[in-house]
């Protein structure tokens, strides 16, 4: 089954030799995106350059089943470079978008064959930093859009929680004062 692949990718997959790279888009601070590839050279796709370097270490495999379930993958980035730690190991990275694609490469001219296939698209659900003797790794847990499906929704009505999303709004400034009788509408 082609799973929506274009004809050039299907023809390429029917060939004898396959060369493919991962293309990873990671949202940073809500305003920009960093592009990584696991290939041996930089890859240009969709007007973006995916950097080939040692900072991006890998992605775990996503499991696919016929059941409705919350899926996630783990994305690993090197923490040996201090700039990676200051960029990726921050609480502002939670809920940033991440997209992981597989691009098939023509080995004769290193061009991308057809359109890269989206393997996983989600948001950063959490992260951890692991420090060993000679290595350090930042591991992102990237969760699907259904990660908060079972979460009980609600918001605390205090000024601090309200100003996380609306920093200049003081609409909840006096929310801590309780009113015993609130009458809505007409009598």
MDAnalysis code that builds the backbone (N, CA, C; Angstrom):
import MDAnalysis as mda
import numpy as np

u = mda.Universe.empty(561, n_residues=187, atom_resindex=np.repeat(np.arange(187), 3), trajectory=True)
u.add_TopologyAttr("name", ["N", "CA", "C"] * 187)
u.add_TopologyAttr("resid", np.arange(1, 188))
u.add_TopologyAttr("resname", ["UNK", "UNK", "UNK", "UNK", "UNK", "UNK", "UNK", "UNK", "UNK", "UNK", "UNK", "UNK", "UNK", "UNK", "UNK", "UNK", "UNK", "UNK", "UNK", "UNK", "UNK", "UNK", "UNK", "UNK", "UNK", "UNK", "UNK", "UNK", "UNK", "UNK", "UNK", "UNK", "UNK", "UNK", "UNK", "UNK", "UNK", "UNK", "UNK", "UNK", "UNK", "UNK", "UNK", "UNK", "UNK", "UNK", "UNK", "UNK", "UNK", "UNK", "UNK", "UNK", "UNK", "UNK", "UNK", "UNK", "UNK", "UNK", "UNK", "UNK", "UNK", "UNK", "UNK", "UNK", "UNK", "UNK", "UNK", "UNK", "UNK", "UNK", "UNK", "UNK", "UNK", "UNK", "UNK", "UNK", "UNK", "UNK", "UNK", "UNK", "UNK", "UNK", "UNK", "UNK", "UNK", "UNK", "UNK", "UNK", "UNK", "UNK", "UNK", "UNK", "UNK", "UNK", "UNK", "UNK", "UNK", "UNK", "UNK", "UNK", "UNK", "UNK", "UNK", "UNK", "UNK", "UNK", "UNK", "UNK", "UNK", "UNK", "UNK", "UNK", "UNK", "UNK", "UNK", "UNK", "UNK", "UNK", "UNK", "UNK", "UNK", "UNK", "UNK", "UNK", "UNK", "UNK", "UNK", "UNK", "UNK", "UNK", "UNK", "UNK", "UNK", "UNK", "UNK", "UNK", "UNK", "UNK", "UNK", "UNK", "UNK", "UNK", "UNK", "UNK", "UNK", "UNK", "UNK", "UNK", "UNK", "UNK", "UNK", "UNK", "UNK", "UNK", "UNK", "UNK", "UNK", "UNK", "UNK", "UNK", "UNK", "UNK", "UNK", "UNK", "UNK", "UNK", "UNK", "UNK", "UNK", "UNK", "UNK", "UNK", "UNK", "UNK", "UNK", "UNK", "UNK", "UNK", "UNK", "UNK", "UNK", "UNK", "UNK", "UNK", "UNK", "UNK", "UNK"])
u.atoms.positions = np.array([
    [0.841, -1.168, 0.000],
    [0.000, 0.000, 0.000],
    [0.885, 1.230, 0.000],
    [0.539, 2.252, -0.749],
    [1.406, 3.412, -0.947],
    [1.336, 4.411, 0.196],
    [0.256, 4.403, 0.991],
    [0.095, 5.294, 2.140],
    [0.236, 6.765, 1.756],
    [-0.211, 7.124, 0.571],
    [-0.205, 8.517, 0.157],
    [1.135, 9.011, -0.359],
    [2.052, 8.123, -0.675],
    [3.350, 8.539, -1.205],
    [3.191, 8.917, -2.673],
    [3.966, 9.918, -3.108],
    [3.871, 10.282, -4.519],
    [4.566, 9.229, -5.376],
    [4.303, 9.268, -6.663],
    [4.775, 8.209, -7.566],
    [6.296, 8.138, -7.640],
    [6.991, 9.279, -7.545],
    [8.462, 9.233, -7.603],
    [9.047, 8.516, -6.386],
    [8.443, 8.686, -5.215],
    [8.915, 7.971, -4.013],
    [8.611, 6.485, -4.140],
    [7.425, 6.135, -4.651],
    [7.086, 4.726, -4.844],
    [8.049, 4.050, -5.815],
    [8.394, 4.735, -6.890],
    [9.362, 4.191, -7.854],
    [10.725, 4.022, -7.209],
    [11.140, 5.005, -6.420],
    [12.428, 4.938, -5.732],
    [12.465, 3.771, -4.741],
    [11.381, 3.567, -4.006],
    [11.328, 2.484, -3.030],
    [11.337, 1.110, -3.684],
    [10.926, 1.036, -4.926],
    [10.956, -0.234, -5.651],
    [12.344, -0.555, -6.184],
    [13.284, 0.373, -6.076],
    [14.635, 0.173, -6.589],
    [15.469, -0.739, -5.711],
    [16.749, -0.882, -6.102],
    [17.652, -1.805, -5.415],
    [18.311, -1.200, -4.176],
    [18.642, 0.091, -4.221],
    [19.366, 0.715, -3.116],
    [18.579, 1.917, -2.599],
    [18.527, 2.048, -1.279],
    [17.806, 3.155, -0.665],
    [18.758, 3.974, 0.202],
    [18.691, 5.287, 0.037],
    [19.424, 6.210, 0.902],
    [18.385, 7.164, 1.460],
    [18.326, 7.258, 2.789],
    [17.344, 8.156, 3.393],
    [17.944, 8.842, 4.608],
    [17.429, 10.027, 4.886],
    [17.832, 10.821, 6.045],
    [16.584, 11.262, 6.785],
    [16.752, 11.538, 8.060],
    [15.694, 12.160, 8.831],
    [15.829, 13.666, 8.723],
    [14.707, 14.354, 8.631],
    [14.656, 15.808, 8.680],
    [13.813, 16.170, 9.894],
    [14.386, 16.925, 10.831],
    [13.715, 17.224, 12.093],
    [13.569, 18.736, 12.238],
    [12.328, 19.187, 12.455],
    [12.028, 20.597, 12.730],
    [11.687, 20.706, 14.204],
    [12.403, 21.549, 14.944],
    [12.142, 21.744, 16.370],
    [11.845, 23.217, 16.608],
    [10.644, 23.509, 17.093],
    [10.293, 24.882, 17.436],
    [11.075, 25.333, 18.658],
    [11.510, 26.596, 18.638],
    [12.312, 27.130, 19.737],
    [11.688, 28.440, 20.217],
    [11.336, 28.483, 21.491],
    [10.822, 29.693, 22.146],
    [9.613, 30.300, 21.445],
    [8.881, 29.525, 20.686],
    [7.673, 30.013, 20.037],
    [7.892, 30.964, 18.882],
    [9.157, 31.254, 18.549],
    [9.381, 32.261, 17.514],
    [10.245, 31.777, 16.357],
    [10.973, 30.717, 16.535],
    [11.843, 30.251, 15.458],
    [11.865, 28.723, 15.444],
    [12.543, 28.182, 14.454],
    [12.645, 26.735, 14.291],
    [14.084, 26.378, 13.976],
    [14.561, 25.278, 14.568],
    [15.894, 24.755, 14.280],
    [15.703, 23.495, 13.455],
    [16.530, 23.343, 12.424],
    [16.410, 22.237, 11.480],
    [17.646, 21.365, 11.561],
    [17.444, 20.051, 11.823],
    [18.539, 19.088, 11.905],
    [18.279, 17.930, 10.952],
    [19.369, 17.291, 10.524],
    [19.283, 16.046, 9.771],
    [20.321, 15.079, 10.321],
    [20.070, 13.801, 10.135],
    [21.054, 12.802, 10.535],
    [21.943, 12.397, 9.352],
    [21.819, 13.101, 8.244],
    [22.643, 12.827, 7.063],
    [24.064, 13.340, 7.226],
    [24.967, 12.929, 6.326],
    [26.366, 13.354, 6.411],
    [26.634, 14.744, 5.833],
    [25.620, 15.362, 5.236],
    [25.778, 16.703, 4.671],
    [24.478, 17.480, 4.869],
    [24.560, 18.812, 4.793],
    [23.374, 19.649, 4.934],
    [22.386, 19.352, 3.811],
    [21.107, 19.383, 4.137],
    [20.046, 19.092, 3.174],
    [19.127, 20.305, 3.085],
    [18.844, 20.754, 1.862],
    [17.913, 21.855, 1.643],
    [16.553, 21.291, 1.272],
    [15.532, 21.727, 2.015],
    [14.159, 21.308, 1.720],
    [13.209, 22.403, 2.171],
    [12.260, 22.736, 1.317],
    [11.205, 23.688, 1.652],
    [11.776, 25.033, 2.119],
    [12.804, 25.510, 1.439],
    [13.480, 26.785, 1.729],
    [14.171, 26.818, 3.089],
    [14.466, 25.650, 3.657],
    [15.181, 25.559, 4.926],
    [16.401, 24.663, 4.749],
    [17.459, 24.967, 5.479],
    [18.662, 24.131, 5.452],
    [18.707, 23.311, 6.733],
    [18.682, 21.996, 6.574],
    [18.763, 21.074, 7.696],
    [20.237, 20.783, 7.953],
    [20.704, 21.160, 9.144],
    [22.119, 21.065, 9.471],
    [22.518, 19.629, 9.799],
    [23.609, 19.215, 9.197],
    [24.200, 17.908, 9.481],
    [25.403, 18.138, 10.379],
    [25.258, 17.771, 11.622],
    [26.343, 17.939, 12.580],
    [26.136, 16.956, 13.716],
    [26.937, 17.008, 14.734],
    [26.854, 16.050, 15.817],
    [25.863, 16.382, 16.907],
    [25.093, 17.463, 16.784],
    [24.165, 17.827, 17.853],
    [22.926, 16.947, 17.892],
    [22.389, 16.593, 16.754],
    [21.217, 15.730, 16.681],
    [21.687, 14.284, 16.726],
    [21.223, 13.534, 17.741],
    [21.729, 12.179, 17.948],
    [20.799, 11.086, 17.444],
    [19.502, 11.303, 17.470],
    [18.615, 10.263, 16.979],
    [17.196, 10.391, 17.492],
    [16.344, 9.472, 16.986],
    [14.922, 9.443, 17.323],
    [14.549, 7.991, 17.582],
    [13.747, 7.772, 18.626],
    [13.235, 6.422, 18.853],
    [12.121, 6.146, 17.849],
    [11.773, 4.879, 17.710],
    [10.724, 4.520, 16.756],
    [9.350, 4.707, 17.376],
    [8.402, 5.152, 16.578],
    [7.010, 5.258, 17.011],
    [6.312, 3.950, 16.695],
    [5.481, 3.499, 17.611],
    [4.719, 2.273, 17.401],
    [3.389, 2.627, 16.755],
    [2.994, 1.869, 15.772],
    [1.735, 2.112, 15.082],
    [0.834, 0.905, 15.270],
    [-0.387, 1.156, 15.766],
    [-1.356, 0.081, 15.962],
    [-2.697, 0.525, 15.397],
    [-3.646, -0.379, 15.389],
    [-4.985, -0.058, 14.934],
    [-5.837, 0.559, 16.023],
    [-5.323, 0.619, 17.245],
    [-6.073, 1.165, 18.365],
    [-5.807, 2.655, 18.513],
    [-6.778, 3.357, 19.082],
    [-6.587, 4.763, 19.393],
    [-5.755, 4.841, 20.664],
    [-4.571, 5.382, 20.538],
    [-3.698, 5.493, 21.698],
    [-2.816, 6.722, 21.561],
    [-2.311, 7.154, 22.685],
    [-1.418, 8.309, 22.711],
    [-0.017, 7.808, 22.385],
    [0.559, 8.313, 21.297],
    [1.887, 7.870, 20.898],
    [2.906, 8.952, 21.204],
    [4.144, 8.523, 21.334],
    [5.228, 9.473, 21.531],
    [6.520, 8.894, 20.992],
    [7.473, 9.757, 20.746],
    [8.825, 9.360, 20.368],
    [9.784, 10.153, 21.239],
    [10.988, 9.632, 21.375],
    [12.035, 10.344, 22.096],
    [13.057, 10.851, 21.101],
    [13.394, 12.119, 21.227],
    [14.335, 12.801, 20.353],
    [15.560, 13.138, 21.191],
    [16.753, 12.746, 20.739],
    [17.961, 12.977, 21.519],
    [18.862, 14.004, 20.850],
    [19.323, 14.952, 21.679],
    [20.210, 16.026, 21.245],
    [21.411, 16.032, 22.171],
    [22.586, 16.300, 21.626],
    [23.797, 16.351, 22.440],
    [23.740, 17.514, 23.422],
    [24.131, 17.241, 24.660],
    [24.195, 18.293, 25.682],
    [25.637, 18.669, 25.976],
    [26.580, 18.214, 25.143],
    [27.980, 18.579, 25.339],
    [28.225, 20.038, 24.973],
    [27.457, 20.547, 24.020],
    [27.557, 21.946, 23.630],
    [26.647, 22.760, 24.555],
    [27.214, 23.728, 25.258],
    [26.452, 24.516, 26.231],
    [25.306, 25.266, 25.565],
    [25.476, 25.688, 24.321],
    [24.388, 26.412, 23.644],
    [23.168, 25.516, 23.442],
    [23.358, 24.209, 23.272],
    [22.214, 23.295, 23.175],
    [21.453, 23.232, 24.491],
    [22.173, 23.234, 25.593],
    [21.523, 23.182, 26.900],
    [20.720, 24.458, 27.137],
    [21.305, 25.606, 26.820],
    [20.583, 26.869, 27.036],
    [19.425, 27.044, 26.058],
    [19.480, 26.390, 24.913],
    [18.393, 26.489, 23.933],
    [17.291, 25.474, 24.202],
    [17.653, 24.205, 24.421],
    [16.665, 23.129, 24.470],
    [16.239, 22.720, 25.877],
    [17.069, 22.878, 26.877],
    [16.730, 22.443, 28.236],
    [16.112, 23.603, 29.013],
    [14.972, 24.045, 28.548],
    [14.258, 25.174, 29.162],
    [12.775, 24.833, 29.237],
    [12.123, 25.329, 30.264],
    [10.697, 25.037, 30.414],
    [9.867, 25.650, 29.289],
    [10.380, 26.699, 28.631],
    [9.653, 27.309, 27.516],
    [9.546, 26.368, 26.311],
    [10.329, 25.313, 26.301],
    [10.293, 24.369, 25.189],
    [9.100, 23.414, 25.257],
    [8.468, 23.313, 26.428],
    [7.291, 22.462, 26.548],
    [6.203, 23.008, 25.621],
    [5.567, 22.119, 24.889],
    [4.511, 22.417, 23.909],
    [5.022, 23.051, 22.621],
    [6.324, 23.081, 22.400],
    [6.843, 23.576, 21.120],
    [6.646, 22.487, 20.056],
    [6.360, 22.875, 18.812],
    [6.100, 21.882, 17.770],
    [7.373, 21.173, 17.304],
    [7.208, 19.898, 16.980],
    [8.293, 19.082, 16.431],
    [7.713, 18.271, 15.280],
    [8.428, 18.247, 14.159],
    [8.018, 17.415, 13.030],
    [9.218, 16.614, 12.557],
    [8.997, 15.313, 12.351],
    [10.058, 14.409, 11.923],
    [9.646, 13.812, 10.586],
    [10.514, 13.974, 9.577],
    [10.247, 13.459, 8.229],
    [11.381, 12.545, 7.790],
    [11.074, 11.659, 6.857],
    [12.107, 10.847, 6.205],
    [12.174, 11.286, 4.760],
    [13.382, 11.694, 4.344],
    [13.618, 12.113, 2.960],
    [14.445, 11.039, 2.270],
    [14.043, 10.670, 1.084],
    [14.793, 9.708, 0.285],
    [15.701, 10.482, -0.661],
    [16.956, 10.068, -0.712],
    [17.999, 10.820, -1.409],
    [18.459, 10.067, -2.658],
    [18.552, 10.790, -3.778],
    [19.124, 10.255, -5.006],
    [20.645, 10.247, -4.839],
    [21.291, 9.079, -4.840],
    [22.734, 9.027, -4.562],
    [23.614, 9.627, -5.664],
    [23.067, 9.853, -6.850],
    [23.895, 10.413, -7.917],
    [24.102, 11.909, -7.783],
    [23.061, 12.632, -7.315],
    [23.204, 14.090, -7.197],
    [22.817, 14.624, -5.813],
    [22.552, 13.724, -4.847],
    [22.197, 14.086, -3.461],
    [20.942, 14.953, -3.358],
    [20.029, 14.825, -4.304],
    [18.775, 15.577, -4.254],
    [17.702, 14.731, -3.578],
    [16.686, 15.402, -3.065],
    [15.573, 14.707, -2.432],
    [14.632, 14.180, -3.506],
    [14.244, 12.922, -3.371],
    [13.322, 12.290, -4.309],
    [11.898, 12.533, -3.817],
    [11.093, 13.205, -4.621],
    [9.699, 13.444, -4.256],
    [9.556, 14.312, -3.017],
    [8.523, 14.041, -2.256],
    [8.230, 14.787, -1.039],
    [8.583, 13.927, 0.167],
    [9.333, 14.475, 1.132],
    [9.637, 13.684, 2.339],
    [8.365, 13.231, 3.051],
    [8.447, 12.062, 3.666],
    [7.316, 11.444, 4.338],
    [7.318, 11.875, 5.806],
    [6.189, 12.389, 6.287],
    [6.079, 12.762, 7.699],
    [5.932, 11.497, 8.530],
    [6.895, 11.270, 9.429],
    [6.859, 10.105, 10.301],
    [6.132, 10.398, 11.605],
    [6.328, 11.602, 12.121],
    [5.710, 11.957, 13.395],
    [5.600, 13.469, 13.492],
    [4.498, 13.913, 14.023],
    [4.278, 15.340, 14.221],
    [3.622, 15.505, 15.583],
    [4.234, 16.321, 16.425],
    [3.689, 16.485, 17.763],
    [4.287, 17.688, 18.454],
    [4.247, 17.650, 19.767],
    [4.753, 18.744, 20.597],
    [5.636, 18.178, 21.687],
    [6.540, 19.013, 22.194],
    [7.423, 18.596, 23.273],
    [6.570, 18.449, 24.532],
    [6.549, 17.235, 25.079],
    [5.780, 16.970, 26.289],
    [6.624, 17.060, 27.538],
    [7.917, 16.903, 27.398],
    [8.840, 16.963, 28.527],
    [10.249, 16.715, 28.042],
    [11.203, 16.933, 28.916],
    [12.592, 16.700, 28.542],
    [13.388, 16.295, 29.775],
    [14.530, 15.680, 29.520],
    [15.451, 15.335, 30.598],
    [16.868, 15.518, 30.086],
    [17.769, 15.803, 31.002],
    [19.180, 15.940, 30.675],
    [19.922, 14.850, 31.420],
    [20.668, 14.042, 30.673],
    [21.443, 12.950, 31.251],
    [22.913, 13.272, 31.094],
    [23.632, 13.224, 32.197],
    [25.054, 13.552, 32.196],
    [25.839, 12.323, 32.632],
    [26.756, 11.858, 31.792],
    [27.611, 10.716, 32.113],
    [29.061, 11.191, 32.121],
    [29.987, 10.252, 32.265],
    [31.408, 10.616, 32.339],
    [31.893, 11.351, 31.103],
    [31.557, 10.818, 29.924],
    [32.082, 11.404, 28.695],
    [30.994, 11.914, 27.747],
    [29.751, 11.763, 28.113],
    [28.661, 12.207, 27.249],
    [27.610, 12.950, 28.062],
    [26.780, 13.675, 27.373],
    [25.614, 14.335, 27.970],
    [24.545, 14.417, 26.889],
    [23.314, 14.137, 27.264],
    [22.237, 14.057, 26.293],
    [20.991, 14.766, 26.815],
    [20.345, 15.501, 25.923],
    [19.019, 16.054, 26.194],
    [18.032, 15.147, 25.459],
    [17.068, 14.611, 26.180],
    [16.063, 13.748, 25.578],
    [14.717, 14.440, 25.660],
    [14.141, 14.690, 24.497],
    [12.796, 15.268, 24.413],
    [11.797, 14.139, 24.285],
    [10.708, 14.227, 25.033],
    [9.577, 13.350, 24.802],
    [8.618, 14.144, 23.918],
    [8.457, 13.700, 22.687],
    [7.577, 14.367, 21.741],
    [6.285, 13.559, 21.694],
    [5.184, 14.214, 22.041],
    [3.901, 13.529, 22.154],
    [2.967, 13.960, 21.028],
    [2.019, 13.088, 20.715],
    [1.064, 13.373, 19.646],
    [0.040, 14.399, 20.100],
    [-0.829, 14.775, 19.192],
    [-1.842, 15.782, 19.487],
    [-2.852, 15.310, 20.530],
    [-2.914, 14.013, 20.794],
    [-3.871, 13.477, 21.765],
    [-3.279, 13.307, 23.155],
    [-2.113, 13.883, 23.417],
    [-1.454, 13.692, 24.700],
    [-2.274, 14.223, 25.857],
    [-2.999, 15.295, 25.666],
    [-3.806, 15.874, 26.738],
    [-5.273, 15.473, 26.636],
    [-5.555, 14.392, 25.937],
    [-6.936, 13.986, 25.686],
    [-7.679, 13.679, 26.983],
    [-7.025, 13.025, 27.930],
    [-7.665, 12.649, 29.186],
    [-7.493, 13.692, 30.281],
    [-6.810, 14.756, 29.994],
    [-6.531, 15.777, 30.998],
    [-7.812, 16.521, 31.386],
    [-7.969, 16.731, 32.666],
    [-9.101, 17.506, 33.147],
    [-8.780, 18.975, 32.890],
    [-9.642, 19.607, 32.117],
    [-9.375, 20.985, 31.765],
    [-9.828, 21.909, 32.876],
    [-9.237, 23.043, 32.914],
    [-9.593, 24.026, 33.911],
    [-8.431, 24.969, 34.123],
    [-8.727, 26.030, 34.778],
    [-7.703, 27.033, 35.007],
    [-7.948, 27.621, 36.379],
    [-6.900, 27.898, 37.078],
    [-7.025, 28.558, 38.368],
    [-7.282, 30.038, 38.121],
    [-8.158, 30.567, 38.901],
    [-8.511, 31.973, 38.712],
    [-7.701, 32.846, 39.655],
    [-6.433, 32.958, 39.354],
    [-5.590, 33.889, 40.094],
    [-4.736, 34.665, 39.102],
    [-4.191, 35.746, 39.548],
    [-3.457, 36.653, 38.663],
    [-2.206, 36.004, 38.078],
    [-1.507, 35.196, 38.866],
    [-0.255, 34.583, 38.385],
    [-0.514, 33.628, 37.221],
    [-1.493, 32.741, 37.341],
    [-1.792, 31.800, 36.262],
    [-2.356, 32.510, 35.036],
    [-3.150, 33.535, 35.245],
    [-3.727, 34.266, 34.119],
    [-2.645, 35.005, 33.333],
    [-1.678, 35.581, 34.034],
    [-0.651, 36.374, 33.353],
    [0.422, 35.524, 32.682],
    [0.370, 34.222, 32.812],
    [1.273, 33.372, 32.022],
    [0.965, 33.503, 30.539],
    [-0.318, 33.636, 30.212],
    [-0.711, 33.778, 28.812],
    [-0.946, 35.228, 28.415],
    [-1.360, 36.052, 29.368],
    [-1.664, 37.453, 29.080],
    [-0.914, 38.329, 30.089],
    [0.387, 38.538, 29.882],
    [1.223, 39.188, 30.897],
    [0.837, 40.621, 31.241],
    [0.173, 41.336, 30.354],
    [-0.149, 42.738, 30.647],
    [-1.587, 42.934, 31.103],
    [-2.346, 41.849, 31.217],
    [-3.753, 41.930, 31.593],
    [-3.905, 41.698, 33.099],
    [-4.606, 42.600, 33.770],
    [-4.818, 42.492, 35.214],
    [-6.271, 42.159, 35.543],
    [-6.958, 41.473, 34.637],
    [-8.366, 41.144, 34.810],
    [-8.647, 40.230, 35.988],
    [-7.670, 39.472, 36.432],
    [-7.853, 38.558, 37.559],
    [-7.204, 39.088, 38.841],
    [-6.934, 40.372, 38.880],
    [-6.200, 40.940, 40.009],
    [-6.935, 40.741, 41.342],
    [-8.242, 40.828, 41.324],
    [-9.014, 40.699, 42.568],
    [-9.811, 39.396, 42.610],
    [-9.381, 38.403, 41.865],
    [-10.121, 37.143, 41.815],
    [-10.048, 36.370, 43.129],
    [-9.105, 36.687, 43.968],
    [-8.974, 35.973, 45.240],
    [-10.032, 36.398, 46.258],
    [-10.673, 37.525, 46.011],
    [-11.736, 37.968, 46.904],
    [-13.011, 37.224, 46.537],
    [-13.604, 36.587, 47.515],
    [-14.804, 35.799, 47.220],
    [-16.046, 36.651, 47.392],
    [-16.974, 36.425, 46.530],
    [-18.277, 37.071, 46.603],
    [-19.294, 35.976, 46.859],
    [-20.082, 36.156, 47.900],
    [-21.023, 35.105, 48.275],
    [-22.194, 34.967, 47.304],
    [-22.635, 36.074, 46.750],
    [-23.830, 36.017, 45.931],
    [-23.592, 36.747, 44.629],
    [-23.465, 36.005, 43.561],
    [-23.321, 36.595, 42.236],
    [-24.638, 36.405, 41.502],
    [-25.246, 37.486, 41.093],
    [-26.503, 37.399, 40.368],
    [-26.236, 37.730, 38.903],
    [-26.606, 36.808, 38.033],
    [-26.414, 36.991, 36.602],
    [-27.771, 37.149, 35.950],
    [-27.825, 37.998, 34.975],
    [-29.063, 38.179, 34.215],
    [-30.067, 39.042, 34.946],
    [-31.293, 39.027, 34.452],
    [-32.352, 39.859, 35.025],
    [-33.139, 39.077, 36.054],
    [-33.775, 39.822, 36.940],
    [-34.602, 39.220, 37.972],
    [-35.895, 38.733, 37.427],
])
